[in-house]
Amino acid sequence: MKRIKVPHVLVLLFVIIIIAAISTYIVTPGEYNRVEKGDRVVVDPDSYHVVERNTAGVFDVLKSIPKGLNEVAYIVFFIFIVGGAFGVIQETGAVFAGIAAVTKKLKGKEKLVIPVVMLIFSLGGSMFGMAEETLAFVPAMVPLAIALGFDSITGVAMVLLGAGAGFAGAFMNPFTIGIAQGISELPLFSGMQYRFIVWVCITGIAIAFVYRYASKIKNNPKLSSVYEEDLKKEQEVDLTQFQKLERHHKFVLLVVLITFGLLIWGVIEQGWFITEISALFLGMGIVSGIVGKLGTDGTAEAFVKGAKNLAMAALIVGFARGILVILTQGYIIDTVLNSMAMVIQGLPGYLSALGMFLFQCLLNIIVPSGSGQAALTMPIMAPLSDLAGVSRQTAVLAYQLGDGFTNVWSPTSGYFMAGLGLAGVAWKKWAKWFLPLLGLWVLAGGILVIIAQLINYGPF
């Protein structure tokens, strides 16, 4: 199937900014009163009223982007610092060497390879937001899967679905949960206990699905839709492209584990927010560079490289915020909120939460960027959740799950399509194979969101 041509995400966001500006000439402007509720500012649901129109011109459209970047500067720099820190980790080769070492040890133990490898990648997706970084492993995992009696789909699934399950069901991904909770004025990484349960469910479903399929293929390889293609592929595993797990790699991995232990302690016991967490990741990057034998200059260069790789994510957050700038200045954002509130008025909170989840699933096909989708939707979903009687934590969970599931199905997801290309698996064959799992994930996600609403998933 020919890949669908979709405009660059920045182009899409700029077009939305223009549409938002046009809406200031058409849509009736209105406003809610904001009231203080504890340490938060929330919408007064009974205070909507029409106000005087304030239209946006061409120069307002252009100014909205720098204004948006300025408004979310704390998130932009958080992205740069975290990206730089993980750039250092990646440059040491510790993560790649660790996964390669585990994979080599499991060669010949076919029943253990799938759950162990997928679990490792799922942890990476959950804690590091691992996505594009997984591509380096596809050329190794595909021949490994074939050599063990499976097929190319199993090989690429261990990587993409492992990380994808972790990304969707993440319990502490700074690039999705961190940004969404920051925008929603929630304590950073709060609600981790329930999200850990979510992660276990989503990852468990993915592992069981791939394991069951791989078992069928091992019993009868001809059942594979890529059987003919796999016969032509090299069937020897070559993991020599990855470094051997050395002593300094182990030190780096230990630094990462200690960092995440401190992160959990800090956000739960000390109430750390973006500044403290940014400082923690910065320290992790510095120490990892030193113990990882990169040297001072090498550490700095790796940090810059990592930050540079996330420049796009930072810009996306700023562009998405530009939409909110236009809608807010034109008094349109509250009109949108009021209209959505009217639609869901009278519905039980769990149905409103389910609607948010399904909306995020569909939107992710158009905006396949976790940080961009958070910046685009959470400024609306957070106050909407107040109006709908849905907890803000549940709204963030609905975003998180909706953002993650279609990343490994939608042809607009760049890294995913690149992964299929490296594996030599056609999108049409993958999409057909993956569809039942997508259905299971969406069903499970809907149930988990409903449960979150019923238990008043908080803190608020």
VMD Tcl script that draws the C-alpha trace (Angstrom):
set ca {
  {0.00 0.00 0.00}
  {1.35 3.42 -0.93}
  {2.13 5.54 2.09}
  {-0.35 8.33 2.71}
  {1.24 11.74 2.13}
  {0.56 13.94 5.12}
  {1.91 17.50 5.55}
  {4.65 18.13 8.09}
  {3.25 18.44 11.62}
  {4.43 22.08 11.85}
  {2.55 22.83 8.63}
  {-0.58 21.21 10.08}
  {-0.29 23.23 13.28}
  {0.28 26.49 11.39}
  {-2.81 25.78 9.27}
  {-4.77 25.21 12.49}
  {-3.48 28.56 13.80}
  {-4.80 30.25 10.63}
  {-8.16 28.47 11.04}
  {-8.24 29.61 14.65}
  {-7.63 33.19 13.51}
  {-10.43 32.96 10.95}
  {-12.75 31.62 13.65}
  {-12.33 34.88 15.59}
  {-14.33 36.57 12.78}
  {-17.06 33.90 12.73}
  {-17.55 32.26 16.12}
  {-19.44 34.11 18.83}
  {-16.87 35.15 21.47}
  {-17.57 34.16 25.05}
  {-15.89 33.72 28.39}
  {-16.14 31.76 31.64}
  {-15.16 33.24 34.97}
  {-12.20 31.54 36.63}
  {-12.25 30.84 40.34}
  {-9.65 29.56 42.75}
  {-10.12 26.03 44.04}
  {-7.39 25.21 46.51}
  {-4.10 25.88 44.74}
  {-5.67 25.70 41.27}
  {-7.68 27.99 39.03}
  {-10.76 26.28 37.55}
  {-13.71 27.19 35.34}
  {-16.98 28.30 36.98}
  {-19.44 26.13 35.00}
  {-22.38 28.56 35.42}
  {-20.58 31.75 34.40}
  {-20.40 31.58 30.58}
  {-21.31 34.88 28.90}
  {-20.86 36.55 25.51}
  {-18.16 39.22 25.24}
  {-17.03 41.79 22.66}
  {-15.31 40.36 19.56}
  {-11.50 40.59 19.30}
  {-10.35 39.45 15.86}
  {-6.87 38.17 14.95}
  {-5.00 39.62 11.98}
  {-2.02 38.36 9.97}
  {0.52 39.79 12.39}
  {-1.37 38.26 15.32}
  {-1.00 34.87 13.63}
  {2.77 35.35 13.35}
  {3.09 36.66 16.91}
  {1.13 33.71 18.31}
  {4.07 31.33 17.83}
  {6.73 33.29 19.79}
  {4.06 34.08 22.37}
  {3.20 30.40 22.60}
  {6.87 29.44 22.99}
  {7.22 32.05 25.71}
  {4.16 30.78 27.60}
  {5.43 27.19 27.64}
  {9.13 28.03 27.99}
  {9.36 25.88 31.11}
  {8.17 22.86 29.12}
  {10.38 23.67 26.12}
  {13.52 23.80 28.25}
  {12.43 20.71 30.15}
  {12.31 18.88 26.81}
  {15.78 20.14 25.86}
  {17.36 19.14 29.19}
  {15.75 15.70 29.33}
  {16.57 15.11 25.66}
  {20.18 16.15 26.25}
  {20.51 13.86 29.26}
  {19.19 10.85 27.36}
  {21.42 11.82 24.46}
  {24.38 11.28 26.78}
  {22.97 7.92 27.93}
  {22.53 6.85 24.32}
  {26.02 8.00 23.34}
  {27.59 5.78 26.01}
  {26.04 2.76 24.28}
  {24.88 1.37 27.64}
  {21.22 0.83 26.71}
  {22.01 -0.82 23.38}
  {24.73 -2.98 24.92}
  {22.41 -4.05 27.74}
  {19.59 -5.09 25.44}
  {22.00 -6.88 23.08}
  {23.54 -8.78 26.01}
  {20.15 -9.92 27.26}
  {19.09 -10.96 23.75}
  {22.25 -13.00 23.19}
  {21.79 -14.86 26.48}
  {18.23 -15.75 25.53}
  {19.13 -17.14 22.12}
  {17.80 -20.69 21.93}
  {15.32 -20.09 24.76}
  {12.52 -19.22 22.41}
  {9.77 -19.11 25.02}
  {11.59 -16.44 27.03}
  {12.82 -14.19 24.23}
  {9.48 -12.57 23.42}
  {8.30 -11.55 26.92}
  {11.77 -10.53 28.13}
  {12.68 -8.43 25.08}
  {9.23 -6.83 24.91}
  {9.34 -6.05 28.63}
  {12.71 -4.31 28.26}
  {11.47 -2.17 25.38}
  {8.22 -1.46 27.23}
  {10.16 -0.11 30.20}
  {12.11 2.07 27.77}
  {8.90 3.39 26.23}
  {7.36 4.00 29.64}
  {10.28 5.75 31.32}
  {12.30 7.25 28.44}
  {9.57 7.76 25.83}
  {11.54 5.34 23.64}
  {10.29 5.46 20.03}
  {12.74 6.48 17.29}
  {15.57 4.98 19.36}
  {14.11 1.50 18.82}
  {14.84 1.56 15.09}
  {18.48 0.55 15.62}
  {17.29 -2.80 17.03}
  {14.93 -3.78 14.21}
  {17.68 -5.11 11.87}
  {18.93 -7.33 14.71}
  {15.61 -8.55 16.10}
  {14.11 -9.59 12.75}
  {16.84 -12.13 11.83}
  {16.88 -13.28 15.47}
  {13.15 -14.01 15.32}
  {13.53 -15.89 12.03}
  {16.47 -17.90 13.39}
  {14.37 -18.91 16.40}
  {11.60 -20.20 14.15}
  {9.33 -17.17 14.16}
  {8.95 -14.56 11.39}
  {9.69 -10.93 10.51}
  {6.43 -9.70 12.01}
  {7.37 -11.25 15.34}
  {10.81 -9.63 15.18}
  {9.57 -6.13 14.48}
  {6.66 -6.57 16.91}
  {9.01 -7.33 19.81}
  {10.58 -3.92 19.24}
  {7.75 -1.67 18.07}
  {4.94 -3.18 20.15}
  {7.15 -3.52 23.20}
  {8.09 0.16 23.17}
  {4.62 1.13 21.90}
  {2.89 -0.61 24.81}
  {5.22 1.12 27.25}
  {4.68 4.49 25.60}
  {0.88 4.14 25.64}
  {0.64 2.75 29.15}
  {3.53 4.80 30.54}
  {3.73 5.43 34.25}
  {6.42 8.15 34.10}
  {7.15 9.24 30.50}
  {8.41 12.86 30.79}
  {7.50 13.67 27.17}
  {3.81 12.78 27.47}
  {2.71 12.51 31.09}
  {5.13 15.20 32.26}
  {3.92 17.73 29.70}
  {0.22 16.85 29.98}
  {0.25 17.04 33.78}
  {2.21 20.29 33.71}
  {-0.38 21.90 31.43}
  {-3.22 20.46 33.54}
  {-1.71 21.89 36.75}
  {-1.33 18.44 38.26}
  {1.60 17.45 40.50}
  {4.20 16.00 38.15}
  {4.00 12.19 37.85}
  {1.17 12.07 40.39}
  {-1.19 9.08 40.15}
  {1.72 6.77 39.35}
  {0.27 3.79 41.22}
  {-2.78 3.46 38.98}
  {-0.73 4.19 35.84}
  {1.59 1.32 36.80}
  {-1.46 -0.97 36.77}
  {-2.37 0.48 33.36}
  {1.16 -0.20 32.10}
  {1.01 -3.81 33.29}
  {-2.35 -4.35 31.55}
  {-1.38 -2.78 28.21}
  {2.05 -4.43 28.11}
  {0.62 -7.78 29.21}
  {-1.96 -7.73 26.41}
  {0.73 -6.94 23.83}
  {3.09 -9.68 25.05}
  {0.31 -12.28 25.14}
  {-0.82 -11.32 21.62}
  {2.68 -11.57 20.11}
  {3.53 -14.74 22.06}
  {0.37 -16.51 20.90}
  {1.01 -15.52 17.29}
  {4.68 -16.51 17.43}
  {3.76 -19.93 18.85}
  {1.47 -20.56 15.88}
  {4.18 -19.55 13.41}
  {6.75 -21.80 15.10}
  {4.38 -24.75 14.77}
  {3.57 -23.91 11.14}
  {5.76 -21.21 9.48}
  {3.57 -21.20 6.38}
  {0.81 -19.47 8.37}
  {2.89 -16.30 8.28}
  {1.79 -13.65 5.77}
  {5.49 -12.86 5.21}
  {6.60 -16.48 4.81}
  {7.79 -16.06 1.22}
  {9.68 -12.86 2.04}
  {11.37 -14.45 5.05}
  {12.71 -17.32 2.97}
  {14.78 -14.79 1.04}
  {16.24 -13.09 4.13}
  {19.51 -13.82 5.82}
  {18.74 -16.11 8.77}
  {21.81 -15.50 10.87}
  {21.70 -13.21 13.87}
  {24.26 -10.42 13.77}
  {24.44 -8.40 16.96}
  {28.06 -7.36 16.44}
  {26.85 -3.88 15.53}
  {26.21 -3.32 19.23}
  {28.94 -2.86 21.81}
  {29.72 -5.58 24.32}
  {28.31 -4.87 27.78}
  {31.35 -3.47 29.55}
  {31.85 -2.42 33.15}
  {31.30 1.27 32.39}
  {28.00 0.41 30.66}
  {26.82 -1.24 33.87}
  {27.76 1.90 35.82}
  {25.70 4.02 33.43}
  {22.67 1.75 33.78}
  {23.09 1.90 37.56}
  {23.08 5.72 37.39}
  {19.82 5.59 35.39}
  {18.20 3.26 37.95}
  {19.28 5.48 40.84}
  {17.96 8.55 38.99}
  {14.51 7.06 38.56}
  {14.50 5.93 42.16}
  {15.24 9.52 43.21}
  {12.59 10.76 40.78}
  {9.89 8.60 42.36}
  {10.96 9.68 45.85}
  {11.15 13.34 44.89}
  {7.75 13.65 43.25}
  {5.97 11.59 45.93}
  {7.71 12.77 49.10}
  {9.11 16.18 48.20}
  {6.59 17.48 45.65}
  {9.20 18.02 42.94}
  {8.04 19.76 39.77}
  {9.63 20.49 36.40}
  {12.56 22.56 37.74}
  {13.67 19.91 40.22}
  {13.16 17.06 37.76}
  {15.08 18.92 35.05}
  {17.94 19.38 37.51}
  {17.84 15.66 38.36}
  {18.03 14.63 34.70}
  {20.81 17.15 34.09}
  {22.78 15.56 36.92}
  {22.07 12.10 35.47}
  {23.48 13.18 32.13}
  {26.64 14.64 33.65}
  {27.38 11.63 35.87}
  {26.56 9.16 33.06}
  {28.94 10.96 30.71}
  {31.73 10.73 33.27}
  {31.26 7.05 34.23}
  {30.44 6.21 30.60}
  {33.93 7.36 29.52}
  {32.73 10.14 27.23}
  {34.92 12.77 28.87}
  {33.86 16.35 29.51}
  {33.80 17.47 25.88}
  {32.22 14.21 24.74}
  {29.50 14.55 27.35}
  {28.77 18.13 26.28}
  {28.66 17.16 22.60}
  {26.34 14.21 23.33}
  {24.11 16.49 25.41}
  {23.83 19.00 22.57}
  {23.12 16.20 20.11}
  {20.36 14.82 22.32}
  {18.81 18.25 22.80}
  {19.04 18.91 19.07}
  {17.15 15.69 18.32}
  {14.24 17.03 20.36}
  {14.23 20.53 18.88}
  {11.26 19.49 16.76}
  {9.29 18.35 19.82}
  {10.01 21.68 21.53}
  {8.87 23.64 18.47}
  {5.72 21.54 18.20}
  {4.81 22.44 21.77}
  {5.29 26.13 20.97}
  {3.32 25.99 17.71}
  {0.49 24.10 19.42}
  {0.42 26.71 22.16}
  {0.12 29.35 19.43}
  {-3.31 27.93 18.62}
  {-4.37 28.48 22.20}
  {-2.95 32.02 22.13}
  {-5.19 32.93 19.17}
  {-8.27 31.22 20.59}
  {-7.76 32.82 24.00}
  {-7.17 36.35 22.67}
  {-10.23 36.01 20.46}
  {-12.35 34.69 23.37}
  {-13.04 31.54 21.34}
  {-11.57 28.92 23.65}
  {-14.36 29.25 26.19}
  {-16.98 29.13 23.43}
  {-15.47 25.81 22.33}
  {-15.53 24.61 25.93}
  {-19.16 25.68 26.34}
  {-20.19 23.91 23.13}
  {-18.45 20.68 24.16}
  {-19.92 20.94 27.63}
  {-23.42 21.29 26.13}
  {-22.88 18.11 24.11}
  {-21.87 16.04 27.12}
  {-24.22 17.80 29.55}
  {-26.20 15.28 31.55}
  {-23.97 12.38 30.59}
  {-22.41 10.34 33.39}
  {-18.79 11.31 34.04}
  {-17.51 7.93 32.87}
  {-19.10 8.42 29.42}
  {-17.53 11.88 29.15}
  {-14.15 10.38 30.05}
  {-14.65 7.62 27.47}
  {-15.48 10.25 24.83}
  {-12.24 12.10 25.63}
  {-10.28 8.88 25.18}
  {-11.84 8.05 21.80}
  {-11.32 11.64 20.62}
  {-7.61 11.43 21.49}
  {-7.32 8.10 19.62}
  {-8.65 9.67 16.43}
  {-6.65 12.89 16.81}
  {-3.39 10.97 17.13}
  {-3.72 9.82 13.51}
  {-3.54 13.48 12.45}
  {-1.08 14.72 15.11}
  {1.29 11.77 15.71}
  {3.37 13.61 18.29}
  {2.89 12.89 21.97}
  {4.18 16.24 23.22}
  {2.39 18.10 20.42}
  {-0.91 16.40 21.14}
  {-0.57 17.19 24.84}
  {0.11 20.85 24.10}
  {-2.75 20.96 21.61}
  {-5.51 19.23 23.58}
  {-4.81 19.45 27.30}
  {-5.48 23.22 27.54}
  {-9.03 22.33 26.40}
  {-9.42 18.91 28.01}
  {-8.32 20.03 31.49}
  {-11.01 22.71 31.94}
  {-13.52 20.56 30.04}
  {-12.95 17.81 32.58}
  {-13.86 20.32 35.31}
  {-17.11 21.11 33.53}
  {-17.92 17.45 32.83}
  {-17.25 16.22 36.35}
  {-14.20 14.25 35.20}
  {-11.02 14.37 37.25}
  {-8.08 16.06 35.52}
  {-5.95 12.99 36.20}
  {-8.46 10.90 34.25}
  {-8.35 13.43 31.40}
  {-4.55 13.04 31.27}
  {-4.91 9.25 31.26}
  {-7.42 9.48 28.39}
  {-4.91 11.59 26.44}
  {-2.00 9.26 27.24}
  {-3.77 6.09 26.09}
  {-5.38 7.75 23.09}
  {-2.03 9.16 22.01}
  {-0.21 5.83 22.23}
  {-2.30 3.10 20.65}
  {-2.31 4.20 17.01}
  {1.40 5.13 16.94}
  {2.19 1.60 15.75}
  {-0.63 1.43 13.22}
  {-1.06 4.83 11.60}
  {0.88 5.41 8.33}
  {1.38 9.03 9.46}
  {3.70 7.82 12.24}
  {7.17 8.34 10.78}
  {9.33 6.16 13.05}
  {6.80 3.32 12.85}
  {6.81 3.30 9.04}
  {10.62 3.45 9.11}
  {10.63 0.40 11.41}
  {8.45 -1.58 9.00}
  {10.75 -0.56 6.17}
  {13.81 -1.83 8.05}
  {12.01 -5.10 8.75}
  {10.85 -5.50 5.16}
  {7.21 -5.83 6.27}
  {4.50 -4.21 4.15}
  {2.16 -1.82 6.01}
  {-0.91 -3.56 4.60}
  {0.15 -6.91 6.06}
  {1.12 -5.37 9.39}
  {-2.13 -3.38 9.64}
  {-4.23 -6.49 9.08}
  {-2.21 -8.46 11.63}
  {-2.24 -5.63 14.21}
  {-5.94 -4.76 13.97}
  {-7.14 -7.34 16.56}
  {-4.55 -6.06 19.06}
  {-5.61 -2.47 18.39}
  {-9.18 -3.51 19.18}
  {-8.07 -5.18 22.42}
  {-6.02 -2.14 23.40}
  {-8.87 0.29 22.71}
  {-11.29 -1.91 24.67}
  {-8.87 -2.18 27.59}
  {-8.10 1.54 27.42}
  {-11.78 2.43 27.54}
  {-12.32 0.18 30.55}
  {-9.27 1.59 32.36}
  {-10.43 5.17 31.73}
  {-13.94 4.35 33.01}
  {-12.47 2.70 36.13}
  {-10.28 5.77 36.69}
  {-13.35 7.99 36.63}
  {-15.37 5.71 38.88}
  {-12.63 5.66 41.53}
  {-12.22 9.45 41.21}
  {-8.61 9.04 40.06}
  {-6.76 12.03 41.43}
  {-5.37 13.93 43.22}
  {-7.85 16.09 41.27}
}
mol new
graphics top color blue
foreach p $ca { graphics top sphere $p radius 0.5 }
foreach p [lrange $ca 0 end-1] q [lrange $ca 1 end] { graphics top cylinder $p $q radius 0.2 }
display resetview
